[in-house]
Structures are given as C-alpha cells and as structure tokens.
Amino acid sequence: MSRFLLKRIQVAIGIDVVLNNIFKTNFDKNVLLVYIIDPFIYSANFSVHQAFDQVRIIAKTFSDLGFNVDVIDYRSNKIKLKKQYNIVFDICIKNNPIYAKNIKSDTKRIVYFTGSESDFANSAELERIKDVKSRRGVELLPRRQAPLINSEVENCDLAIMIGNEYTFATYKDFHFKRTALVPNTGYDFSFVFDKDIKKATSFIYMGSVGSVHKGLDLLLEVFCELGAPYKLYVCGCYEREEDFVKEYYSELYNTDNIVSVGFVDIKSDKFKKLSEECAFTILPSCSEGCAGTITTCMSAGIIPICSRICGYDEDEVIILDDCQKQTIKQAVIDASDMSMADIEKKSREVVELTRKKYNIENYYIQMRKAIEKVL
C-alpha cells in the first residue's frame, strides 16, 4: 500500500473512533489504550513504522493479562466512551483527558514516552537551527517542536520509556511513582556478509522528518568536504522540507559522493542492496528516545555510529562524543579505516544483538514486566 493511499484511508476513517474490545474477549477488566488506531485497522502484516508492531504488542500484552482492550487515537477529541476502565495506557497525558469520566479512583494510569523530554528536545532542535544560521546564514524551519510534557504525568502510576537510562534522564525534573524501560525493535532480515560487495567507505543516513534535528545538514557538509572515496546514501523524508532542500540542493543532488535516495521501503530490494554495500549507518541526532532507524540498520548488519542521545549503550554502537563537524568527520575516517575482517565481525555482532535484545519478543517480555508493576 502506498503512503498516499494510506493517507487517503486515514482521512476517510478519521481519528475520532473508538475500537471497542479489539480481541472480542469477555474479561471482567477493561483497559483503554490511547495511542494510534491505524495498526488495528490494517492487516497485521502491514507496517510503516516500528510503532505499528509495538502498539499491537502492547494491546496483546494487556489481553494476555486479562483485560478487554479498547483503543483510541491520542489526537481524538470528540469521541464518547461508554465503559469504566481499570487501566489507561496513554502517550499524551493531559489535564482534562477525554477519558476523565471513565476512570475510577483506583484506575491505574500508565504514561508511555517514545522520545526525550519535550522541552529538552525542542531546545536541542532550536540550537541546531541556530547553528545552521551561524554556519550558512539561513534560518531553516524547526520541524519537530512538540507540546511540553504536562506535569499531570507525575500522577500516573507508571512511566514507561522506550530508550535507555541516558535518554530517560532528560525527564529528571519530573518525579514518577514507578518507571520502566523497554527496548526498541528491529526486523528479522536475512543476513549475508559479502566482503566483495561491502565497502568500508560507504555510509547510509536514514531519518524521518526533521533533517536538522537528525543532523543531516552536518553529514552533508562533512561528506561534501571529505569527497571520494567516502560515500553517503541519504534516505528518508527530507524531500518534504522545501527550505532544507533549497539550502542543501547542491550537496544533495550535485555532489559526486553523496547519493540522494529519498524514501526507501526497508523491505525492498533497494534497501537490501544498500545494506549489502554500506558498512555503516550514521545518525548525529540531537534528541531521541531509542532511534528506530538504528535498530533497522542493525537488523541488516549495518554498523551504527550515532550520538549518545540516540539511546544506545557504548558497547552496542559507536558513540559520537559530540556532534561537531570535526568529530563526525574523524568518526567517518576512523570507521573507514577498519579492516574488512573487523567490519564483518562487528556487523555480525550487531545482527546478533538485534535478534537477542531489539526484537519483538523481548519488547513483549519487557513491556509485560513493566505493566505488571501496577497490577
């Protein structure tokens, strides 16, 4: 299904919908899952983001624990709920939530964070915007400014974050009753390492909306300066950002060692070919929870180089000490100097790590352990 068709269907369905008892169970307890509804409307095989698989797992976890599961979109504002809920699982806690009349005094509330604390993230992006203006004299639009976290989250019985201790520390100003971490998820790609195809000097960038936030501007400038033999494949949604593309048009489309790929389906032959060639993926982002593009690339055996805020530990990825251009440039040079034997060893290690830790089964296990803290 194309993204255009998906958008048309979403518009037709709307977000003010209640998906009642999605598993048609007959338990005596109810949970309201406030997240996204799309994954429960389309085929279980259809997924455009890790969140599709993960929200299905969250729902299954509650069902396995004996709850009838209702689902609404976190952006809903006109729906009518008819049940009293024992648990509410919400990614966007508000002062007067739409379910306010449907919870009891003993209802447990769980808040789920999928990124760094919003004031931290917003400030980090604005600093990156200022840096671009300082370097190039142009002020680009911020793309990932998020509403500030409501202090009401402190009244929740549990705060779960997809990330690690470092990224969860961005919430240090909030005081939670209980906390838990869950891992992001990758994919079960077939993996074959061919040293005749793999290139130590080939890198891939994958990022969603917010090119400056993700550090694509820095990578374009670095690889433009480095030149051949270093090559950067640029994948993602950057083409939607007209001001960014206008400013970086030359780097994106007129630079021999930078290949502008655009959106790429990770289950496509195109991504498979990129993963076979590229030894490394690089993401100098300024704010994440646990960057999903990193686990995606790791699933294909691509060695990650990323900022610490991407949510991975030092024994899992190559950490950038900072996101200064010189630091990124040196990391690219050092990585490319690795022997093919070491690249193959590390490549196999990241695949094994993904299959062991960053998989949907472990996500279920850790999510269940977290939820059980409030039962």
C-alpha positions in Angstrom: 0.0 0.0 0.0 1.4 3.4 -1.0 1.8 6.2 1.6 -0.6 8.3 -0.5 -3.3 5.6 -0.3 -2.7 5.1 3.4 -3.2 8.8 4.0 -6.4 8.8 2.0 -7.7 5.9 4.1 -6.7 7.6 7.3 -8.6 10.8 6.3 -11.7 8.7 5.4 -11.7 6.8 8.7 -10.8 9.8 10.8 -9.3 9.7 14.3 -12.4 10.2 16.4 -13.1 6.5 16.5 -13.3 4.0 19.4 -12.1 0.5 18.6 -14.1 -1.5 21.2 -12.8 -4.8 22.6 -10.4 -5.4 19.7 -9.8 -9.1 20.6 -13.5 -9.8 21.4 -12.7 -11.1 24.8 -15.0 -11.4 27.8 -12.9 -10.5 30.8 -14.1 -8.5 33.8 -11.4 -5.8 33.4 -11.0 -3.1 30.8 -8.1 -1.1 29.5 -8.1 1.9 27.3 -5.1 2.2 25.0 -4.5 5.8 23.9 -2.0 5.7 21.1 -2.7 5.1 17.4 -5.5 3.2 15.8 -4.1 2.5 12.3 -2.4 -0.7 13.2 -5.7 -2.3 14.3 -7.5 -1.3 11.1 -5.0 -2.7 8.6 -3.6 -6.2 8.1 -1.3 -7.4 10.8 1.3 -7.8 8.0 1.1 -4.1 7.2 3.6 -1.8 9.0 5.0 1.5 8.0 6.9 2.1 11.3 8.0 0.1 14.3 5.2 1.7 16.3 2.7 -0.3 14.3 4.1 -3.6 15.5 4.7 -2.3 19.0 1.2 -1.0 19.7 -0.2 -4.3 18.6 2.1 -6.0 21.1 1.0 -3.6 23.9 -2.6 -4.5 23.2 -1.8 -8.2 23.2 0.1 -7.8 26.5 -3.0 -6.4 28.2 -5.2 -9.1 26.7 -2.8 -11.8 27.9 -3.1 -10.2 31.4 -6.9 -10.5 31.3 -8.1 -7.1 30.0 -10.6 -6.3 27.3 -8.8 -3.8 25.1 -10.3 -0.6 23.7 -8.1 1.7 21.5 -8.4 5.3 20.6 -6.1 7.7 18.8 -4.2 10.1 21.1 -5.4 13.0 19.0 -9.1 12.2 19.5 -11.3 14.9 20.9 -14.9 14.1 20.0 -15.4 10.5 21.0 -17.8 9.1 23.6 -16.6 6.3 25.8 -19.1 4.1 27.5 -17.0 2.0 29.9 -15.2 2.4 33.2 -11.5 1.5 32.8 -9.3 -0.3 35.2 -6.2 0.9 33.4 -5.4 3.7 31.0 -2.3 3.5 28.9 -1.6 6.9 27.3 1.2 8.5 25.3 -0.1 12.1 25.8 -1.3 12.9 29.3 -3.5 16.0 29.5 -5.1 17.9 32.4 -8.6 17.1 31.3 -8.3 13.9 29.2 -11.1 12.6 27.0 -11.5 9.6 29.4 -11.8 11.7 32.6 -15.3 10.5 33.3 -14.4 6.9 32.5 -11.8 6.3 35.2 -12.4 5.4 38.9 -10.4 6.4 42.0 -8.4 3.2 41.8 -7.8 3.3 38.0 -4.2 2.8 37.2 -2.7 5.2 34.6 0.4 4.5 32.6 2.3 7.1 30.5 4.4 5.9 27.6 7.3 8.1 26.4 8.8 7.4 23.0 11.3 10.2 22.9 13.3 12.6 25.0 11.5 15.1 27.3 9.9 17.7 25.0 11.5 20.8 26.5 14.9 19.2 26.1 14.1 18.0 22.6 12.6 21.4 21.5 15.6 23.3 22.8 18.1 20.9 21.2 16.5 21.4 17.8 16.4 25.1 18.1 20.1 25.1 19.0 20.7 23.1 15.8 18.7 25.7 13.8 20.8 28.4 15.2 24.0 26.5 14.3 22.9 26.3 10.7 22.2 30.0 10.6 25.6 30.7 12.1 27.3 28.5 9.5 25.3 29.3 6.4 23.3 32.5 7.1 19.9 30.9 6.6 17.2 30.2 9.2 15.5 26.9 8.5 12.2 25.9 10.0 12.2 23.7 13.1 10.2 20.5 12.2 9.9 18.6 15.5 8.7 21.1 18.1 6.5 19.2 20.5 4.0 20.2 23.2 5.5 20.4 26.6 5.1 17.4 28.9 2.2 18.1 31.3 3.0 17.9 35.0 0.0 15.6 35.3 2.3 12.8 34.3 3.6 12.8 37.8 0.2 11.5 39.0 0.5 8.4 36.8 1.2 5.1 38.5 3.9 4.2 36.0 6.1 5.9 33.4 7.5 3.7 30.6 10.1 4.9 28.2 11.4 3.3 25.0 15.1 4.2 25.4 17.9 3.8 28.0 18.9 5.4 31.2 20.7 8.3 29.4 17.6 9.3 27.4 15.3 8.8 30.4 17.5 11.2 32.3 16.0 14.0 30.2 12.9 13.7 32.4 14.9 14.4 35.5 12.7 17.3 36.5 9.7 15.0 36.8 9.1 12.8 39.8 7.5 9.5 38.8 6.0 6.9 41.2 7.4 4.0 39.2 9.5 3.8 36.0 10.5 1.2 33.4 12.5 1.0 30.2 11.6 -1.1 27.1 13.8 -1.6 24.1 13.0 -0.6 20.5 12.6 -3.3 17.9 14.3 -4.2 14.7 13.5 -6.6 11.9 14.2 -10.2 11.1 16.1 -9.6 7.9 18.1 -12.3 6.2 21.8 -11.5 6.7 24.7 -12.4 4.4 28.0 -10.6 4.6 29.8 -10.4 1.2 33.2 -8.8 1.6 33.3 -8.3 -2.2 30.3 -6.0 -2.0 30.6 -4.4 1.4 32.5 -1.1 1.3 34.2 0.4 4.4 33.8 3.9 2.9 30.0 3.6 2.2 27.6 5.1 4.8 23.9 5.3 5.0 21.8 8.0 6.7 18.2 7.2 7.5 15.9 9.7 9.1 12.3 10.8 9.4 11.1 14.4 9.4 13.4 17.0 10.9 16.6 16.9 8.9 18.4 19.5 11.0 17.2 17.8 14.2 18.6 14.5 12.9 21.9 16.0 11.8 21.6 15.5 8.1 22.9 19.1 7.5 26.1 18.2 9.3 26.5 15.0 7.4 26.0 16.7 4.0 28.7 19.3 4.9 31.1 16.7 6.2 30.8 14.3 3.3 31.0 17.2 0.8 34.3 18.2 2.4 35.6 14.6 2.6 34.9 13.8 -1.0 35.7 10.4 -2.6 36.2 7.6 -1.6 33.7 8.3 1.2 30.1 7.9 0.1 26.9 8.8 1.8 23.5 7.5 0.8 20.7 9.8 2.1 17.4 8.0 2.8 14.4 9.5 4.4 11.7 12.2 4.3 14.0 15.2 3.8 12.4 16.0 0.4 9.3 17.2 2.2 11.3 20.0 3.7 11.4 22.5 0.9 13.6 25.1 2.8 16.1 22.4 3.7 16.3 21.0 0.2 16.7 24.5 -1.2 19.6 25.3 1.1 21.3 21.9 0.6 20.4 21.3 -3.0 24.0 21.3 -4.2 25.1 18.8 -1.6 22.1 16.6 -2.1 22.0 16.5 -5.9 25.3 17.8 -7.3 27.9 16.1 -5.1 29.5 13.0 -6.6 30.0 11.2 -3.3 26.5 11.9 -1.9 23.6 10.0 -3.3 20.1 11.3 -2.7 17.9 8.3 -2.3 14.8 9.7 -0.6 12.2 7.4 1.0 13.1 3.8 0.9 11.0 0.8 1.9 13.1 -1.2 4.3 11.6 -4.4 2.9 12.5 -3.5 -0.6 15.4 -4.7 -2.9 16.7 -1.2 -2.9 17.3 -1.2 0.9 18.7 -4.7 0.6 21.3 -3.5 -1.9 22.2 -0.5 0.2 22.6 -2.7 3.3 24.9 -5.1 1.4 27.2 -2.2 0.3 27.1 0.1 3.3 29.3 -0.8 6.2 28.0 1.9 8.5 24.9 4.0 9.3 25.4 7.4 10.9 22.9 9.5 12.9 24.1 12.6 14.7 20.7 13.4 16.1 20.1 16.0 18.9 17.2 14.1 20.6 15.7 10.7 20.5 14.3 8.0 22.8 15.8 5.0 21.1 16.3 5.7 17.4 14.4 3.2 15.4 16.4 3.7 12.2 19.4 2.5 14.1 17.8 -0.8 15.0 16.5 -1.1 11.5 20.0 -0.8 10.1 21.5 -3.1 12.8 19.0 -5.7 11.7 20.6 -5.7 8.3 24.2 -5.8 9.7 25.0 -2.2 9.2 27.2 -0.9 12.0 25.8 2.2 13.7 27.6 5.5 14.5 25.4 7.8 16.5 25.1 10.5 19.1 24.7 9.3 22.7 21.1 10.7 22.8 20.1 8.2 20.3 19.5 5.8 23.2 22.1 3.1 22.8 24.9 2.0 25.1 28.6 2.2 24.3 29.0 -1.5 23.9 26.3 -1.6 21.3 27.2 1.2 18.9 30.0 3.6 18.0 29.2 6.7 20.1 30.0 10.2 18.8 31.4 12.2 21.7 29.6 15.3 20.4 28.0 16.3 17.1 30.6 18.8 16.0 31.6 18.5 12.3 35.2 17.6 13.1 34.1 14.9 15.5 31.8 13.4 12.8 34.4 13.7 10.2 37.0 11.9 12.3 34.5 9.2 13.2 33.9 8.6 9.5 37.6 8.4 8.7 38.3 6.1 11.7 35.4 3.8 10.8 36.5 3.5 7.2 40.0 2.6 8.4 38.7 -0.6 9.9 39.8 -3.8 8.3 37.1 -5.8 6.4 37.6 -8.6 8.9 36.8 -6.3 11.8 33.8 -4.9 9.9 32.5 -8.3 9.3 32.9 -9.3 13.0 31.2 -6.1 14.2 28.5 -6.5 11.6 27.6 -10.0 12.8 27.7 -8.7 16.4 25.1 -6.0 15.7 22.8 -8.5 14.0 23.1 -10.9 16.9 22.4 -8.0 19.4 19.3 -7.0 17.4 18.0 -10.6 17.4 18.7 -11.0 21.1 17.7 -7.7 22.6 16.0 -5.5 20.0 13.3 -7.9 18.8 9.5 -8.0 19.2 9.6 -11.0 21.6 11.9 -9.1 24.1 9.8 -6.0 23.6 6.8 -8.1 24.7 8.6 -9.5 27.7 9.9 -6.1 28.9 6.5 -4.4 28.3 4.7 -7.1 30.3 7.2 -6.8 33.2 6.6 -3.1 33.2 2.8 -3.3 33.2 2.8 -5.9 35.9 4.4 -3.4 38.2 1.0 -1.7 38.6 -1.3 -4.8 38.7 
